[in-house]
Every structure is written in structure tokens, then in C-alpha cells.
């Protein structure tokens, strides 16, 4: 697998924890200069202090003005070559109880957060000799899950965006792909486990098994496994890979 060219600047949204932090760490280890963006300054500073990122900016990806300003500050240090649009949020509810506000929240964070981030980096990225855009979607963007209709709809939209944008940019040096993790061992999934325990009275081990059953390997995906897929897509050897939605889910898809 070809690695990253030297001296690239990678930007990871939602980079302070979970999958985003694992991605940032892998990009650092591969020689990129990495800026993480998120809503919680403490988590971002922890990533920088641990050597898993070089710079941090605070912004909510659902706030277009805020994320545009944060990306402009990052680009002022060095133009951005790699964007990993990772920030996201999941909320569960039966469809009958999923009101318009829930659908808007899921769309604003999971879809529009990607849109805002890409729109902020794309003009200058087109002028660079190298460009990679990777959106972290979900297996929920490739299939349906019960009780997360709003989240699933938003992640399906992300994959549609990736496929369309890849075609628009096919005659440039920029590739656009999605990585679609299954249930992954992160804070986000820990919240789902707590929710299962609360609603069903199951113990933690039983709740983990409830989520792991979706994965034919019978386990949660490790954040580093998702990060490795992103690293490959960010490398020179993936220059012909664009418009793809790659599942990291133990054979679930």
C-alpha cells in the first residue's frame, strides 16, 4: 500500500475522540500535519497533548459560519490536502416518535456537517496537486436499522453526496469516498449500550452482544480498523478509488 506524500495537511472533524481521534493519530504516524476540529476544547487539547494531532480548532460542524471560520484558520497555517469529515451524532427513537426536530438534528450534523466542511476546503483543494475527501458514514447508510430512521436517512444522504461529488471531481486530482463502520467500540456506541441496558434491563455484556450480533465476526469494530481504511484512501495508492462506500463491518454488508 502506498503511503502519504510528504508534508500534507489533514483536517479531521470530530477529531477529539473515538473514530476521529484514531484517524488523526494514524495520519500523524504517517507523517501528515493534522488539525482536529470538534466542539469540546478539552478533548481536542488531550489529542494534541498525546501527540495524536498537531493543532486544534473549536467548531460545531452544523454551524456553517463556525466551521468555515475554523477551517480557514487551519488552512492559514497550511493549505488542506486531506479532509476527513468524521463528526456525527446518532439518536434512536421509534419512527412514530421521531419528530421533525429529530430529523433536522440528524441531517444538520451528519449530512450538512459534511457539506459545510467540503464547501470550506474544496476551492483551495482544487488548486493543490493532491486532494482526498473521506466522509465517515455508517453501515446505516448502506442498510436500514430499526429505531434510527433519522440517523439512517442522514447517512444514506452522505453516501449519495459522496457518489455525486466524486463524479463532479473525477477530472481533478481529488478523490471522494465514504467509509462505513459497523458498530464500533467508541463513546457513541457506549451510549447505545447504556440505552439498551436502561430500556431492557440487560447487563452490559448482554447489551454489547445485542449490538455485536450485527457483525458476522461477533464483535465491535475497533476504531483503528476504521482509521486504517481512511489512511489507505488518503494515500497515493488509492488515486483510482473514488465514489466508493467501503464498509468496515466484519462482513455485515
RAPE-V326420 format. One record per residue. PSI is psi as a letter, one per 40 degrees, with the letter a starting at -180 (NA if undefined). OMEGA is omega in degrees with one decimal (none if undefined). BURIAL is # if it has 16 or more other C-alpha atoms within 10 Angstrom, else .. Layout:
BEGIN
<<PSI;OMEGA;BURIAL> <PSI;OMEGA;BURIAL>>
END
This chain:
BEGIN
<<h;177.6;.> <i;-178.8;.> <a;-179.7;.> <i;168.3;#> <i;-177.4;.> <i;168.3;.> <f;175.2;.> <i;175.1;#> <h;178.7;#> <i;177.9;#> <h;-177.9;#> <h;174.9;#> <i;-174.6;#> <f;-171.2;#> <e;-176.3;#> <e;-176.5;#> <i;172.2;#> <b;-177.8;#> <d;-178.5;#> <d;179.1;#> <d;177.1;#> <d;177.8;#> <d;179.3;#> <d;-178.9;#> <d;179.2;#> <d;178.2;#> <d;175.5;#> <d;-178.8;#> <d;-179.8;.> <e;172.8;#> <e;179.1;.> <i;166.3;#> <h;-169.2;#> <h;171.3;#> <h;175.4;#> <i;178.1;#> <h;178.2;#> <a;-178.0;#> <d;-173.7;#> <h;-175.4;#> <d;-178.1;.> <d;-179.9;.> <d;179.1;#> <d;179.4;#> <d;176.5;#> <d;178.6;#> <d;178.9;#> <d;-178.7;#> <d;-179.8;.> <e;-179.0;.> <e;-178.1;.> <e;172.6;#> <i;179.4;#> <d;-176.7;#> <i;-179.4;#> <i;173.8;#> <i;-179.3;#> <h;175.3;#> <i;172.6;#> <h;-176.0;#> <d;178.2;#> <e;179.0;#> <h;-173.0;.> <d;-179.3;#> <d;-177.8;.> <d;-177.4;.> <d;177.0;#> <d;178.9;#> <d;-179.8;.> <d;179.4;#> <d;176.8;#> <d;177.9;#> <d;178.8;.> <d;-178.4;#> <d;177.8;#> <d;176.0;.> <d;179.1;.> <h;178.7;.> <i;-173.4;#> <h;179.9;#> <d;-177.0;#> <h;172.3;#> <h;171.3;#> <h;-178.5;#> <g;-171.6;#> <d;-172.3;#> <h;179.6;#> <i;179.9;#> <i;177.1;.> <h;171.7;#> <h;-179.2;#> <i;176.1;#> <i;172.0;.> <i;-178.0;.> <d;-178.2;.> <d;179.4;.> <e;179.1;.> <g;-176.0;#> <i;-177.9;.> <d;-179.5;.> <d;177.7;.> <d;178.0;#> <d;178.7;#> <d;178.9;#> <d;-178.6;#> <d;178.8;#> <d;-178.1;#> <d;-176.2;#> <d;-170.9;#> <d;178.1;#> <d;-174.5;#> <d;174.3;#> <d;175.5;#> <d;179.8;#> <d;-178.3;#> <d;-177.3;#> <d;179.8;#> <d;179.7;#> <d;-179.1;.> <d;-176.5;#> <d;-167.1;#> <d;-177.2;#> <d;179.9;.> <d;178.5;.> <d;178.3;#> <d;-179.7;.> <e;-178.5;.> <i;177.4;.> <e;-173.2;.> <h;178.0;#> <h;177.3;#> <h;173.7;#> <h;178.6;#> <h;175.4;#> <h;174.6;#> <h;-179.9;#> <b;-177.1;#> <i;168.8;#> <d;175.0;#> <e;174.8;#> <e;-179.3;#> <e;180.0;#> <i;176.5;.> <i;168.7;.> <i;176.8;.> <i;172.8;.> <e;173.8;#> <f;-175.2;#> <d;-178.7;#> <d;178.0;#> <d;-179.6;#> <d;178.6;#> <d;179.8;#> <d;-179.4;#> <d;171.3;#> <d;179.7;#> <d;177.7;#> <d;-179.3;#> <d;174.5;#> <d;177.4;#> <d;-179.3;#> <d;-178.0;#> <d;179.9;#> <d;-178.4;.> <d;177.8;#> <d;178.8;#> <d;178.6;.> <d;-174.3;.> <e;-174.3;.> <d;179.6;.> <e;175.3;.> <a;176.4;#> <e;-176.9;#> <h;171.6;#> <i;-178.3;#> <h;-178.1;#> <i;174.0;#> <i;169.8;#> <h;-171.7;#> <g;179.5;#> <i;164.5;#> <a;179.0;#> <h;-171.4;#> <i;-175.8;#> <g;-177.7;#> <i;175.5;.> <d;-178.9;.> <d;178.9;#> <d;175.6;#> <d;176.4;.> <d;177.3;.> <d;178.2;#> <d;177.7;#> <d;-179.6;#> <d;177.7;.> <d;180.0;#> <d;-177.6;#> <d;-173.8;.> <d;-173.8;.> <e;-177.1;.> <e;178.6;.> <i;174.7;.> <i;-177.0;.> <d;-179.3;.> <d;178.6;.> <d;179.5;.> <d;176.5;#> <d;178.5;#> <d;179.3;.> <d;177.9;.> <d;-177.5;#> <d;-176.7;#> <d;177.8;.> <d;-177.5;#> <h;179.8;#> <d;176.1;.> <e;174.5;.> <f;-177.2;.> <i;170.4;#> <i;175.8;#> <i;176.0;#> <h;178.8;#> <d;-179.0;#> <d;178.2;#> <d;175.7;#> <d;-179.9;#> <d;179.2;#> <d;177.8;#> <d;178.2;#> <d;180.0;#> <d;177.4;#> <d;-179.4;#> <d;-179.7;#> <e;-173.5;#> <i;-179.7;#> <d;-177.2;#> <e;-179.2;.> <f;-175.0;#> <d;177.7;#> <e;-179.4;.> <h;178.3;.> <i;-178.9;#> <e;-175.5;#> <i;173.5;#> <h;-170.3;#> <h;-179.1;#> <h;171.5;#> <g;-166.1;#> <f;174.4;#> <f;178.6;#> <e;-179.0;.> <d;-179.9;.> <NA;none;.>>
END
